[in-house]
């Protein structure tokens, strides 16, 4: 008993000494999200590690390989030789389908290029952050702000009245879900299943997909007519690839291309690769740099382009990727790929949209909107989640009369600035304004697809109670059979 108590005492002493040693060797920077101190070792005589040590702004510059982190200017030459993303970038550059910034768009306007002969499509454009957008709004005068709200109301009233509800659940997807529930093999949440099924159901209703269930029981059809006209699918921003998994299982797709710049675990790839009749390729690349015309296995193959919740500018990048500029087109106009069989993109996170990447700048300019006003509209879209989506939002709320009353009350002085006006807005009105701005942005994308000669629609594919991000762009070639 005595020996045991000595052992316990020695163990406690050792633990205390060990704990003290560890505390002195850990960075003293507190991580509020993890509710602990940073686990890295401090550098030199500092109390902090290299990531959290106080730094001089003039000495640190973004890494040219991966701008998400910074490096001391004096260490730049040695850092670029060992940057963690260096091997990935070097490997990617060897692929024929890698063309840096091919789908990035241009920060300048078309008329600027025509008049000045300047093409800035390959020049880096500074990303306008949410903080920068908010500060620009707060710096507006009240008359400028009221004029902006009047424009939003007018545009929404003129262009955004025909967005229909189209909540779909195809029978083939219903059977697939039932089988998965029985086998306990559904790897995702119910809300994601409902969204995926509705996307596929809208594609089926639009005539782009033919379900395996219909082909099974349509004995009167000829075999070649029973096959899907789009044997290949490209999922942009594929993540784990679960949307494509449901599509491949339910609609008999033969080739799958998953485009995703990040690496994911627990992917649907494992299940898809078990299908011997299915060809799967995962392209780990940013959509901005993907040249679809250079993907060898896609040459001459009709394909369907899909994407679920392509955040912000990723929607515009994917649309540009599907409609490349032809090499013999001096005007730089985009053409519909001869192999494009259809497109379905669920848009998302409009507050992340950027002017350079947006597909239909002409749409905004023709409506009298500036680049700065475009960024203000994108900032408003984050308000679409402010209210309870189980209740009816005041979609018909006319903000013009509200802000005209502000003008009358304040006279010519405008004592209260824009920041105060925004802070005093009720949540339902903020949410309604956010939704209107989302519709305006997506309507420009819809018009861009139609200008390319496609049959295109914009629908709400799930109820806002399931997801407030419920817009689906769907398109097909005009001569589609």
HELIX and SHEET records of a PDB file:
HELIX    1   1 UNK A    2  UNK A   24  1                                  23    
HELIX    2   2 UNK A   57  UNK A   59  5                                   3    
HELIX    3   3 UNK A   73  UNK A   75  5                                   3    
HELIX    4   4 UNK A   76  UNK A   79  1                                   4    
HELIX    5   5 UNK A   86  UNK A   93  1                                   8    
HELIX    6   6 UNK A  110  UNK A  116  1                                   7    
HELIX    7   7 UNK A  130  UNK A  138  1                                   9    
HELIX    8   8 UNK A  142  UNK A  159  1                                  18    
HELIX    9   9 UNK A  171  UNK A  183  1                                  13    
HELIX   10  10 UNK A  190  UNK A  205  1                                  16    
HELIX   11  11 UNK A  212  UNK A  217  1                                   6    
HELIX   12  12 UNK A  223  UNK A  226  1                                   4    
HELIX   13  13 UNK A  242  UNK A  251  1                                  10    
HELIX   14  14 UNK A  269  UNK A  272  1                                   4    
HELIX   15  15 UNK A  287  UNK A  289  5                                   3    
HELIX   16  16 UNK A  292  UNK A  294  5                                   3    
HELIX   17  17 UNK A  296  UNK A  298  5                                   3    
HELIX   18  18 UNK A  314  UNK A  322  1                                   9    
HELIX   19  19 UNK A  350  UNK A  352  5                                   3    
HELIX   20  20 UNK A  361  UNK A  366  1                                   6    
HELIX   21  21 UNK A  371  UNK A  380  1                                  10    
HELIX   22  22 UNK A  381  UNK A  385  5                                   5    
HELIX   23  23 UNK A  399  UNK A  410  1                                  12    
HELIX   24  24 UNK A  418  UNK A  424  1                                   7    
HELIX   25  25 UNK A  427  UNK A  451  1                                  25    
SHEET    1   A 2 UNK A  30  UNK A  31  0                                        
SHEET    2   A 2 UNK A  36  UNK A  37 -1                                        
SHEET    1   B 2 UNK A  60  UNK A  62  0                                        
SHEET    2   B 2 UNK A  70  UNK A  72 -1                                        
SHEET    1   C 8 UNK A 164  UNK A 165  0                                        
SHEET    2   C 8 UNK A 454  UNK A 460  1                                        
SHEET    3   C 8 UNK A 471  UNK A 477 -1                                        
SHEET    4   C 8 UNK A 340  UNK A 348 -1                                        
SHEET    5   C 8 UNK A 303  UNK A 311  1                                        
SHEET    6   C 8 UNK A 232  UNK A 236  1                                        
SHEET    7   C 8 UNK A 255  UNK A 259  1                                        
SHEET    8   C 8 UNK A 279  UNK A 283  1                                        
END                                                                             
